[in-house]
Amino acid sequence: MKRTYRVLLAKSGLDGHDRGVKVIARALRDAGFEVIYTGLFQTPAQVAEAAVQEDADAVGLSVLSGAHRTLFPRLADELRTRGLDDVVLFGGGIIPAADIAELSAAGVARVFTPGAPLDDITAWLADTLDERDGAEGRGATAS
């Protein structure tokens, strides 16, 4: 990684199952990311506001409730409304393969489904953020 990236992880809606997002949080932390976890039952607006407050480079949303076709697009809209077009939105959970293209069109950079290797998630996020920084000319430095 070119620098230490700040990643905000969230659970939106009524989904109270947070074991998976906590595993992702630990994997990202162990890979060198700074991780902020918002906790359960956050609205998309609350998650986007937290991304502003925390100066997040990326936002990861975990959805196991089946509400992914609502929550992801709303969060993408909330991020855009706040001028966070450069924040990488990614997520995971119980999401049918048939819905992933729709989420991508809504602004979700990548969706990881159950069984995705943690190393794949951390490597993808590091590469994606490094590429974003390079394209934006942020002058990232190694940490």
C-alpha positions as CSV (number, residue, x, y, z in Angstrom):
1,M,0.0,0.0,0.0
2,K,1.2,3.5,-0.8
3,R,-0.1,4.8,2.5
4,T,-2.4,3.9,5.4
5,Y,-5.9,4.0,4.2
6,R,-9.0,4.8,6.4
7,V,-11.8,2.3,5.8
8,L,-15.2,2.7,7.3
9,L,-17.2,-0.5,7.8
10,A,-20.9,-0.4,8.4
11,K,-24.1,-2.5,9.0
12,S,-27.2,-0.8,7.7
13,G,-30.8,-1.6,8.1
14,L,-32.2,-4.1,10.6
15,D,-29.5,-6.7,10.0
16,G,-28.0,-7.6,13.4
17,H,-25.5,-10.2,12.3
18,D,-22.1,-8.6,12.6
19,R,-19.6,-11.5,12.9
20,G,-18.6,-11.3,9.3
21,V,-18.0,-7.5,9.3
22,K,-15.9,-7.9,12.4
23,V,-13.8,-10.6,10.7
24,I,-13.3,-8.2,7.7
25,A,-12.4,-5.4,10.1
26,R,-9.7,-7.5,11.7
27,A,-8.3,-8.7,8.4
28,L,-8.1,-5.1,7.1
29,R,-6.5,-3.9,10.3
30,D,-4.0,-6.7,10.1
31,A,-3.2,-5.8,6.5
32,G,-2.3,-2.2,7.6
33,F,-5.6,-0.3,7.1
34,E,-7.0,2.0,9.7
35,V,-10.5,0.6,10.3
36,I,-13.6,2.4,11.8
37,Y,-16.7,0.3,12.5
38,T,-19.9,2.2,12.9
39,G,-21.8,-0.6,14.6
40,L,-25.2,-2.0,13.9
41,F,-28.4,-0.5,12.6
42,Q,-27.0,2.5,10.8
43,T,-28.9,4.4,8.1
44,P,-27.2,5.1,4.8
45,A,-27.2,8.8,5.8
46,Q,-25.5,8.0,9.1
47,V,-22.9,5.9,7.3
48,A,-22.2,8.7,4.8
49,E,-21.9,11.3,7.5
50,A,-19.5,9.1,9.4
51,A,-17.4,8.8,6.2
52,V,-17.2,12.6,6.1
53,Q,-16.3,12.9,9.7
54,E,-13.7,10.1,9.6
55,D,-12.2,11.2,6.2
56,A,-12.7,7.7,4.9
57,D,-11.0,6.5,1.8
58,A,-13.4,3.6,1.4
59,V,-16.7,2.5,2.9
60,G,-17.6,-1.2,3.2
61,L,-21.2,-2.2,3.8
62,S,-22.2,-5.6,5.0
63,V,-25.7,-6.8,4.2
64,L,-27.1,-10.1,5.1
65,S,-30.8,-9.1,5.3
66,G,-31.7,-9.2,1.7
67,A,-32.0,-5.4,1.5
68,H,-28.9,-4.9,-0.6
69,R,-30.8,-3.6,-3.6
70,T,-32.1,-0.7,-1.4
71,L,-29.2,-0.1,1.0
72,F,-26.3,0.0,-1.4
73,P,-27.8,2.5,-3.9
74,R,-29.0,4.8,-1.0
75,L,-25.5,4.8,0.5
76,A,-24.0,5.5,-2.9
77,D,-26.4,8.5,-3.3
78,E,-25.7,9.7,0.2
79,L,-21.9,9.6,-0.5
80,R,-22.4,11.5,-3.8
81,T,-24.6,14.1,-2.1
82,R,-21.8,14.8,0.3
83,G,-19.2,15.2,-2.5
84,L,-17.5,11.9,-1.6
85,D,-17.3,10.6,-5.2
86,D,-13.7,9.5,-4.7
87,V,-14.6,7.2,-1.7
88,V,-14.5,3.6,-2.8
89,L,-17.8,1.8,-1.9
90,F,-17.6,-1.9,-1.6
91,G,-19.5,-4.5,0.3
92,G,-20.4,-8.0,0.9
93,G,-22.9,-10.4,2.4
94,I,-25.6,-12.7,1.1
95,I,-26.1,-11.1,-2.3
96,P,-27.2,-13.1,-5.3
97,A,-24.9,-13.1,-8.3
98,A,-27.8,-11.8,-10.4
99,D,-27.9,-8.6,-8.4
100,I,-24.2,-7.7,-8.5
101,A,-24.4,-6.0,-11.9
102,E,-27.2,-3.8,-10.6
103,L,-25.2,-2.8,-7.5
104,S,-22.2,-2.1,-9.7
105,A,-24.3,0.3,-11.9
106,A,-25.4,2.0,-8.7
107,G,-21.8,2.8,-7.8
108,V,-20.6,-0.2,-5.8
109,A,-17.0,-1.0,-6.8
110,R,-16.9,-4.6,-5.7
111,V,-19.1,-7.1,-3.9
112,F,-17.7,-10.0,-2.0
113,T,-19.9,-13.0,-1.2
114,P,-19.5,-15.6,1.5
115,G,-16.3,-17.6,1.2
116,A,-14.3,-14.8,-0.4
117,P,-10.7,-15.2,0.8
118,L,-9.7,-12.4,3.2
119,D,-6.4,-12.0,1.3
120,D,-8.4,-11.3,-1.9
121,I,-10.4,-8.6,-0.1
122,T,-7.5,-6.8,1.4
123,A,-5.3,-7.0,-1.7
124,W,-8.2,-5.8,-3.9
125,L,-8.9,-2.8,-1.6
126,A,-5.2,-1.9,-1.4
127,D,-4.7,-2.1,-5.1
128,T,-8.0,-0.1,-5.8
129,L,-7.1,2.7,-3.4
130,D,-3.5,2.8,-4.7
131,E,-4.8,3.2,-8.2
132,R,-7.3,5.8,-7.1
133,D,-4.5,7.8,-5.4
134,G,-2.3,7.5,-8.4
135,A,-5.1,8.7,-10.7
136,E,-5.9,11.6,-8.5
137,G,-2.3,12.7,-7.9
138,R,-2.8,12.8,-4.2
139,G,0.9,12.5,-3.6
140,A,0.6,9.5,-1.4
141,T,3.6,8.5,0.6
142,A,4.6,5.1,1.9
143,S,3.9,4.4,5.5
